[in-house]
Amino acid sequence: TKVRLRASAFTSELEKSLQSIPGVGSLTVTSNSAKDVVIGKTVSVTKGLDTVTPSEELTEFIVGDWIRIGDQDEGPLFFITDMSDVVPFFITLSSPYLGESDPSSSIYQHGSSQNRQGYQYIISFDAVLGDFPELGVNGDLLNGDSAKIEVTSCNWNVLQSLRTHATSSSPMGGHFHLIYGNERTRLLSIGTSADELKNSILSDIASIHSLSVTHEQDYGLGAHSWAVQLKSFDDDAKLFFAEGHLLSGGAVTVTPICPIASSEQTRYSVESVAGRRGEDFVVSLDGPSEVQGTIKHIEDGRYLAIYNSPRVGKYSL
């Protein structure tokens, strides 16, 4: 299924179009765009109204532009549906303003009136449905010099970070190996090169056919990090397990990484995510009496259970 959108389509328009694709389910579309402050100008906003009154004519905007009101990061985002060219220069928004009324609220645009750059869309799918295939996009109909569109998404376990950590002030030493499913690599030295690491994985792990390895950083004391990207592999990508019992003065870990969109500009950056929402758990003690507790997820499948100690007796958790 294909949908066609204007280059400056607002988030609600993209959200409605994507929801028309069979099997996509419910989703939300937000954005970190429009965070460039308009200096010296504000708007008067009233809760529940879709019109705002600027302190003076907003020559920075035209109908169809995006505008953020209030807080630079958390303020609501709108697009402009109408602008009056006579005093008091009313601006009509795409939806009612639902924040607190404010006679002089800050406003933000995207880039400048001469260069709107390009808009960002953050698409959040229903976590219960798990991972979706990456959206395909085609920007052949875009106008402008070097105009393009790209998708940043996360394929779980495809990009991984391997890192050795010094656990004392003395240099690390020894070897480690990687386990992938039921396969494992030969022993690797803590100073192994990216090429050596790549070749050992390809030679020793038959279910991985192609990958790239980049040495990212030397932390001193023998500690290093490498970025491993799986490109061709059997079945679903798995997370490497690093076995470091032969290391001295250090440890080795592997963590999955999801790409970050607009990483060079922190105002706009957002990390992609992958996975499926896990089960919800409850905790109780059953015995001479029943005791209810609370539970929360910490990380990596570990949970913290809290409950009041019951009276003496034999209980099952």
N, C-alpha and C positions, 0 to 999 in steps of 0.2 A: 504494500500500500504506500502511495506517495501523497504528500501534501505540499502545496506551494505557498510560500509566505513572502511578504514584503521584507526587504532587508532591514527595515526599522520596525517590524512587527512588535507589538508590545507583548509582555509576558503572558497576559490573559489570552491573547490571540493564539500564541503558540500552544498554550495549555489546552485550549479547546480543540485545536487541530490535531494534536497528538492523541487526545482522548478518543478521537474518531477512528483511530487505527484499531482494528479488532485484536483483542488479547492484551492490549497495553494496560488496561485497568485504570484505577484512579492514580493521579499524579498531581504534583504541584510544580509550577515554574516560578522561580524568583530570579533575582539578579543583583550583582554588586555594581552594576553600572550607575552612572549619574551620581558621582561623589566629588565633583569639582565645584567648590563653593563659588557662588556668585557674590563677589565682593561689593559691599555697600548697598545691597538691596535685600529686602525681606518681603514676606507676605503676611497678611492678616488672615488667619484661618479660624473657622468656627466648626466645632464638632457637629457632624451630621450633614454638612453642606458640601456640594461638589463645586462651589465657586470660591475663589480666594481673591483678595484685593492686594495687589503689590504696592510697595511704598512709592514706586515710580514705574514708568513703563518698562517692561521687560523686553528690551530690544535684543537680548541674547537668545530669545526663544522664538520659534514659529509653531504653528499648529502641527501636531504630530510628534513634537520633541518629547523626550522623557524628562521628568522633573522629580527630584526627591525633596521632601519637606521635613524640617526639624533636625533630627540627629543625622550626622553624616553616615553612620554605619547602620543604625536601626530605624531611621526615619522611613515612613511609607513612600512607595514609588508610584508615580502616576505618569500617564501621557496626557498631553494637552489636546483637548478636543475643540476649543474655541478661545479666541482672544479678542477683547474689545480694543479698538484703537482710539477711543476717547476716554477722558477721565471719568471714572477712576480706574480704567484699564483692567476690568474684571478678567480673570482667567478661569476657564471651565475645565475641570479635571475629569478623568476617565471614570472616576467613582467617588463617592462621598469621602471626605476626610473624617477619620474615626478617632483621631487623637484628641488631646485636650486643646481647647480653644487657646489661641495665642495671637496677640496683636502684632507681633514682630518675629515671625519664625524664619529661621535661616533656610535658604534654598540652594539646591545643587543641580548642576547640569552635567552632561556627559561630554568631556573634552571642551571644545569651544564652539561658538556658533559657526565658525569657518571650518571646523574639523571635528565631526562627531565620532571619528575613529571607527568604532564598531561596537555593537552591543553584545553583551554577555547574557546567556541564559543558563540558569542552574536548574536542572530537571531532577526532581526527586520522585522515584517510582515507589510503589507500594512495597514496603520491606517484606511483607508476608509472601509476596510472589517470588522473592529471590532475585537473582541476577537476570538481566535482560541482555540480549545481544547488543553490541554497540550500534547506535543509530548511524545510518548511512546518510551523508549529506552531499549535495552537488551545488557548487557555486558558480556554474557556468553562466548564469544569467545575471550575476552581480556586475555592477558598473563601477568604474574607478580604477586608478592605478594600483596595481598589486592587490586588488580586492580578492579576498578569499574567505573561506569558512572552514573551521576545523572543530572536531569533537575530541574532548578529553574524557576518557572513561577508564575504569579499572577492571582489568581481567585478573581475578583473584589468583595470587601466587605466581603470576607471570613475571613480575618484577620483584626481586628480593634483594635485601641488603645483608651481606655477610660481614661480620665485624669481630675482630679480636680486641679484648679489653685487658689492659694491665690492671692487676689487683693489688699491686704493691709499688713501691718506689724503685724497685729493681727491674731491670729489663726482663721481658718475657722470653721463654724458650720452649722448645718442644714441637710437637706435631698434633694435627687434628685430622679428622676425616669427615666427609659429608655422607649422610644417609638420605636416600630418595626412595620412598616406598620400601621395597624389599632389597634394594640395591645400595651399594656403597662405593665410595671412591677409595683409592689408595691413600696412604698417609700423606698429608701435605704439611710443609713447613710453615711457620707463622709468617715468613717473608716471601711466600710463593708469589710469583708474578701472575698477572691477569692471563697471559697465554698458557702458563703451566696449569692454572686452575681450570681454564676452559678445556684444555686437552685431556686432563684427567677425568673430567665429567663426561666428555664425549666418548672416551675410551672405556670407562668403567661402568657407565650407566646406559644400558641399551635402550631404555624407553625415552631418552632425550636425544634428538637428532640434530638440533641446531640451537645455538644460544650465543649470546654476547656477554663478555665479562670486561668490566672496566675497573681499574684500580682507582678508588676515589680519594683516599686520604691516608697519610702517614701520621699517626698520632704520637709518635715517639715511644720509647721503651719497648719497641717491637710490635706495637699495636697498629693494625691497619684496617681498612674497610674496602669492600669490593661491591659493585653493583652487578647483579646477575639477572639477565633477561632471557627467559625461555622463549624460543621462537618456533620450534617444531618439536612436538612431544606426543606421546601416546595418552589417550584418555584425558582426564582433567589434570591441570597442573597441580603439583603437590608442593608443599613447603618442605624445603630441605631441613633436616635435623643435623646440627653440628655436634659431633662428639669430641670433647676436648679433655678427656681424662689424662691424656699424655702431655698436657701443657703444664708448664711451671710458671708461677707468677702471673697467671692470667686466665681468661675464659674466652669462649667463642660463642656467638649467638647468630641466629638468622631471623630476620623479621620481614614480613611481606610489605611492599610499598605500593601505594597508589599514586599515580601522577597528579601533579598540582597544576591547575589552569592559571594562567596569568601570574606565574610565580615571580616574575620580575617586578611586579607592581603589587605590593602588599594590600593596598586598598581593594583591589579587585580579586586577589587570589582566593582560590577555593580548592580543597582537595577532593578528588573523586573518591568514591567508596564502592565497595563490593560486598556481597554476602546476602544472607537471608536472616530475617529476624528469628532469634532463637526462642526456645520454649520459655514460658513463664513458670516459675517455681514458687512453691510455698513450703514453709518448714513447720513441722509440729513434732512434739514429743508425745508418744503414746505409752501409757503405763497406768499406775494407780489413778492418775488424773491426766487430762490432756492439756498440753501447753502449746500455744501458738507463738510463733516468732516471725521475724522479718528476714528477708534475704535480698542481697543485692550483688550484682555481677561486678567483679573487680577487674580482671583481664584474663585473656587466654583460657577461658573455661573455668576460672577459679571464682568461687562465690564466698561471700561473708554471711554467715548465719548468726543472728542475734536473738536470744530468748532468755526469759527469766528462769533461773534455776528452780525446778519444782522441789516438792518435799522428797524425803528419802524414799527410794524405791527403784525398781528396775524399769527402764524406759527404752524404747526404740525410737531412733531419729528418722 
